[in-house]
Amino acid sequence: MKARWWVSNSDGTISCSLCFRGCRIRSGSFGKCGVRFNDGVGMVAPWLGRFCAVAVDPIEKKPLLYWRPGSFIYSLGSLGCTMDCPFCQNHHIAFPSKDLYDARLPTLAPSQLVRDIKEAGLSSVAFTYNEPTLQAEFICEAAPLIHDAGCAVVLVTNAAMSRTAAGDLLSCLNTTDAANIDVKAFNPDTYRKLGGDLDTVRANVEAFIAAGVHVELTSLIVPGLNDSAEEFASMVDWIASMSDAIPLHVTRYFPARSYHEPPTNINLMRSLAAIASSKLRRVHLGNIPH
């Protein structure tokens, strides 16, 4: 399967346009994501159609609470990420070791994926665990077959894709599909520290909602990073300006990868959820005991 969203430059580099970053990749090198490669002829993506994590999950794990509640979903994860969060819970595949990069996993044909979903007795598939837009070419090819089989597609994404790639992905999705989008902060400087871009995320969230895809948002509250009540309230105002019915998952952080602050204070979590509930009708706390 050929890689898309790139152009060749006169100096032998390639400019990738899959995500907002627009990496200029030298021959023999990977982009920032770790999975888009300039082979000297063009851009290739060796992990397209190859998945190192396969599971059947409850839909609530994505998390999606208002889309087919109580159901289970076929879930696939691959390698790489378009951001660089120091607290990543799935860093073993988002930023994998050389051994995992070198693993010789089979390529999954889109038609075989449809059979796998149906044989599991399921009616939906999630591209999840790592950043799913790194499988965008595969998703665009597979989505029509998945829909023809009466199944739906879910993306669990950081929404850092370029507007062109987002538009192409949305042309393959429809109103039976869903996405959980992680809004990691509401401060441009914080997003830059995480290797992302707030304006890109905001634009893509708005585009997914306008296209009729069912969208739920997640805000992971990370101590010392995005736990300001004022910043959180600004995010809530933005969400409410689109619709007060958009679900928001206010989720507790736990130490992971290279970020070792203690877990988010539960009282802070509850106070932020109260701020959100003053403007939004569907606010849920995640990763805390009931």
URUR-V984134 format. One line per field, one symbol per residue. ss: DSSP state (~ for helix, > for strand, _ for the rest). psi: psi as a letter, one per 20 degrees, with the letter a starting at -180 (. if undefined). burial: b if it has 9 or more other C-alpha atoms within 8 Angstrom, else e. Layout:
ss = ???
psi = ???
burial = ???
This chain:
ss = _____>>>_____>>>__>____>>____>______>>____>>________>>>>>>~~~__________>>>>>>_____________~~~~___~~~~________~~~~~~~~~~____>>>>____~~~~~~~~~~~~~~~~~___>>>>>>___>_~~~~~~~~~~_____>>>>>_____~~~~~~____~~~~~~~~~~~~~___>>>>>>>>_______~~~~~~~~~~~~~~____>>>>>>___>__>______~~~~~~~~~~~~_____>>>>____
psi = pqqrlqqqqhjirpopkgrhhlpopqpjqqrhhjjppojigapqnhjpjppipproqqhiihppijolqirqppppqbqrqjalpijphkhhhhmrrhghhipmqqppqhhhggggghhikrkqppoagaohiikgggghhhghhgghjkrrpppoqikjqrhghgghghiiraiirrqppooirkphggghhjkaoghggghhghggghijpppqqpoooopjgkjphggghhggggghhgpiipppooqpqqprdjpjqrqpphhgghhhhhghiihqinpppqkqq.
burial = eebeebebeeebbbbbbbbbebbbbbbebbbebbbbbbbeeebbbebbbbbbbbeebbbbebbbeeeebeebbbbbbbbbbbbbebbbeebebbbbeeeeeeeeeeebebeebbeebbeeebbbbbbbbbbbebbbbbbbbbbbbbbeeebbbbbbbbbbbbbebbebbbebbbbbbbbbbbbbbbebebbbebbbbbebbebbbbebbebebbbbbbbbbbbeebbeeebbbbbbbebbeeebebbbbbbbbbbbbeeeeebbeeeebbebbebbbebbbbbbbeeeee
